[in-house]
């Protein structure tokens, strides 16, 4: 398949990019990595009249630690996220999750911000942005604005981004040194989209779980934090009984679809099993003060 005809703009700055998007009248698309966009164009699922390439825009390819947050620019590739020392040190759960993202050729070009903007319900980065209280920084001809990841991702392949807006970076929280974490995912083949995945972080205070965060993907129309599961875990010692309660709460909270890859019941069961593994990992890491 070949894409429909389109005009091409190689943006030289953020201002140039947003003006080009504005001039497209709602019919422009941003090209950063293009790992999702180009296949969709080739199948004519999307037919933009203008493609705005931001790869020449300076300053969008950096990973920066600012206080208790790490900023990932719009051109930070998956391979950079996977190998960056700041991320490995300060956000080990994200560092580990990168091992499950697609395949080598996709990681070489695909970007963290692009994946969040694509908002695929079975992709790791949107879930990680939710887990880590991500803040999406957005530029437009009207100026700049920020949205929480929760407000930015509004549905399957849907975000709150306006047609003339460009995501310039996403900021995510670092993890305290005593924070435990767990991430488990199941896919038919390594690098394929997950049938289900679970990520969690927590702290261990007086043998009770504190500051619990719990997120899932692949079991609904969009990745999400599960406050009902977090409430079950918060302030409790994570023995087998409490973990079983969390599994029950998770399976009640999610509404997976049945498709060619798995039934809804299978995805629900799988998510519970992955949750138990992730919670045990997080509890153990918090107890031992490990960061790996």
C-alpha positions in Angstrom: 0.0 0.0 0.0 1.0 3.6 -0.6 -0.1 6.7 1.3 -2.4 9.3 -0.2 -0.6 12.4 -1.6 0.5 14.9 1.0 2.7 18.0 1.3 5.8 17.9 3.4 7.2 20.5 5.8 10.6 20.1 7.5 10.2 22.2 10.6 13.2 24.2 11.8 11.7 25.2 15.2 8.8 24.5 17.4 7.2 27.8 16.3 7.6 26.7 12.6 6.1 23.3 13.4 3.0 24.7 15.1 2.4 27.3 12.5 2.6 24.6 9.8 0.0 22.6 11.7 -2.2 25.6 12.1 -2.0 26.3 8.3 -3.0 22.8 7.6 -6.5 23.5 9.0 -6.7 20.5 11.2 -5.4 18.1 8.5 -1.7 17.9 9.5 0.3 15.2 11.3 3.6 15.4 13.1 6.4 13.1 12.1 8.9 12.2 14.8 9.6 8.5 14.7 6.8 7.6 12.4 6.6 4.0 13.6 2.8 4.1 14.0 2.0 7.0 11.7 3.6 5.7 8.5 1.9 2.2 8.5 -1.4 3.9 9.2 -0.8 6.3 6.2 0.3 3.4 4.0 -3.0 1.6 4.8 -4.8 5.0 4.3 -6.3 4.8 7.8 -5.1 8.4 8.1 -4.7 10.7 5.1 -3.1 14.0 6.3 -2.7 16.7 3.7 0.5 17.9 5.4 3.2 16.0 7.2 5.2 18.2 9.6 8.7 16.6 10.2 10.2 17.8 13.6 13.4 15.8 13.4 15.5 18.9 12.6 14.2 20.9 15.6 17.0 21.4 18.0 16.6 20.6 21.7 13.9 18.0 21.5 16.2 15.0 21.9 17.3 15.4 25.5 16.7 13.6 28.7 17.0 16.1 31.6 16.7 15.6 35.4 15.1 18.6 37.1 14.4 18.2 40.8 12.2 15.1 41.3 11.2 14.9 37.6 12.8 13.7 34.4 12.0 15.5 31.1 11.9 13.5 27.9 11.9 15.6 24.8 9.7 14.8 21.8 12.6 13.3 19.8 14.0 11.0 22.6 14.0 7.6 20.9 13.1 4.4 22.7 16.7 3.1 22.5 17.8 6.3 24.3 15.1 5.8 27.0 16.2 2.2 27.4 19.9 3.1 27.8 19.8 6.4 29.6 21.7 6.4 32.9 19.4 8.9 34.5 16.4 6.8 33.8 18.1 3.6 34.9 19.1 5.2 38.2 16.0 7.3 39.0 13.1 5.4 37.3 14.1 1.7 37.2 10.5 0.6 36.5 10.6 2.5 33.2 14.1 1.3 32.4 12.8 -2.3 32.8 9.6 -1.7 30.8 11.7 -0.6 27.8 12.9 -4.2 27.4 9.4 -5.1 26.3 8.9 -2.3 23.8 8.5 -3.5 20.2 11.6 -4.7 18.3 15.1 -3.2 17.6 14.2 -1.4 14.4 11.2 0.2 16.0 13.1 1.2 19.1 15.8 2.9 16.9 13.2 5.4 15.5 10.2 5.3 17.8 9.9 7.9 20.5 8.6 8.0 24.1 6.4 11.1 23.4 5.2 9.7 20.1 4.0 6.5 21.8 2.1 8.4 24.4 0.5 10.6 21.7 -0.5 7.5 19.7 -2.3 6.2 22.9 -2.4 2.6 21.9 -4.1 0.7 24.7 -1.6 -2.1 24.4 1.6 0.0 24.4 3.9 0.4 27.4 4.7 4.1 27.3 1.1 5.5 27.8 0.8 3.2 30.9 4.2 4.4 32.2 3.2 8.0 31.8 0.1 7.4 33.9 2.0 5.4 36.5 4.7 8.1 36.9 2.2 11.0 37.0 3.4 12.3 33.7 2.9 15.9 32.6 2.6 16.5 28.9 4.0 19.9 27.7 2.2 21.2 24.6 3.0 24.1 22.2 0.6 25.8 19.8 0.2 29.2 18.1 -1.6 30.3 21.2 1.3 29.6 23.5 2.1 26.7 25.8 0.0 24.5 28.1 0.4 21.4 30.2 -1.9 18.4 30.8 -1.6 15.5 33.2 -1.2 12.2 31.4 -4.6 11.3 32.9 -6.3 14.2 31.2 -4.2 13.8 28.0 -5.1 10.2 27.2 -8.9 10.2 26.7 -9.5 6.9 24.8 -8.1 4.2 22.5 -5.9 6.1 20.0 -7.4 9.3 21.3 -5.8 12.3 23.2 -6.8 15.8 24.1 -4.3 17.2 21.7 -5.7 19.9 19.3 -4.9 19.7 15.6 -2.5 22.7 15.7 -0.7 21.5 18.9 2.7 19.8 19.3 3.9 17.8 22.3 7.4 19.1 23.0 8.2 16.9 26.0 6.8 14.8 28.8 7.9 15.1 32.4 7.7 12.0 34.6 8.3 11.6 38.4 11.5 10.0 39.6 11.2 7.2 42.3 12.4 7.6 45.9 15.5 5.5 46.7 13.4 3.2 49.0 10.6 2.7 46.4 9.9 -0.9 45.3 8.6 -1.6 41.8 7.3 -4.4 39.7 6.5 -4.8 36.0 5.2 -7.9 34.3 3.8 -8.3 30.7 2.7 -11.2 28.6 2.8 -11.2 24.8 2.7 -14.0 22.3 6.2 -13.1 21.1 8.8 -10.8 22.7 8.2 -7.3 21.4 4.7 -7.9 20.2 1.8 -5.9 21.7 0.9 -7.2 25.1 -2.2 -9.2 25.9 -1.9 -7.7 29.4 0.6 -5.8 31.5 0.8 -4.6 35.0 3.2 -2.0 36.6 3.3 -0.9 40.3 5.4 1.1 42.7 5.2 1.3 46.4 7.1 2.1 49.6 7.4 0.0 52.7 6.9 1.7 56.0 6.5 -0.2 59.3 5.9 -3.3 57.3 3.0 -1.7 55.5 2.7 -0.6 51.8 2.5 3.2 51.3 2.3 5.5 48.3 1.0 2.6 46.2 0.6 3.2 42.5 -0.9 0.5 40.2 -1.5 0.6 36.5 -2.6 -1.8 33.8 -2.8 -2.0 30.0 -4.2 -4.4 27.4 -7.3 -5.0 29.4 -9.5 -2.1 28.4 -10.0 0.7 25.9 -7.1 2.6 27.4 -4.3 2.1 29.9 -5.3 3.2 33.4 -4.4 3.6 37.1 -6.6 1.5 39.3 -7.5 3.4 42.5 -9.6 0.5 43.8 -6.6 -1.8 43.7 -4.4 0.9 45.2 -6.9 1.3 48.1 -6.8 -2.4 48.8 -3.1 -2.3 49.2 -2.4 1.0 50.9 -1.5 0.7 54.5 -1.5 -3.1 54.5 1.3 -5.8 54.9 1.5 -7.5 51.5 1.0 -11.1 52.4 -0.6 -13.7 50.2 -4.1 -12.8 51.4 -3.7 -9.1 50.7 -2.3 -9.8 47.2 -5.2 -12.1 46.6 -7.6 -9.3 47.6 -5.8 -7.0 45.1 -6.2 -9.6 42.3 -9.9 -9.8 43.0 -10.2 -6.0 43.0 -8.3 -5.8 39.7 -10.4 -8.4 38.0 -13.6 -6.6 39.1 -12.3 -3.2 37.9 -11.2 -4.1 34.3 -13.4 -4.6 31.3 -11.3 -6.3 28.6 -12.5 -7.1 25.1 -12.4 -10.5 23.4 -10.5 -10.6 20.1 -8.6 -13.0 17.9 -5.7 -13.1 20.4 -7.5 -13.8 23.7 -11.0 -13.8 25.3 -12.0 -11.3 27.9 -12.0 -13.9 30.6 -8.4 -14.9 29.7 -7.2 -11.3 29.7 -8.9 -10.7 33.1 -7.3 -13.9 34.6 -3.9 -13.1 33.1 -3.9 -9.5 34.5 -4.5 -10.9 38.0 -1.7 -13.4 37.7 0.7 -10.7 36.4 -0.4 -8.4 39.2 0.5 -10.9 41.9 4.0 -11.3 40.4 4.5 -7.5 40.1 3.3 -6.9 43.7 5.6 -9.5 45.1 8.5 -8.0 43.2 7.7 -4.5 44.4 7.3 -5.7 48.0 10.6 -7.5 47.9 12.5 -4.6 46.3 11.1 -2.2 48.8 12.2 -4.4 51.7 15.7 -4.8 50.4 16.1 -1.3 49.1 17.1 -2.6 45.7 17.1 -0.5 42.5 17.5 -3.3 40.0 
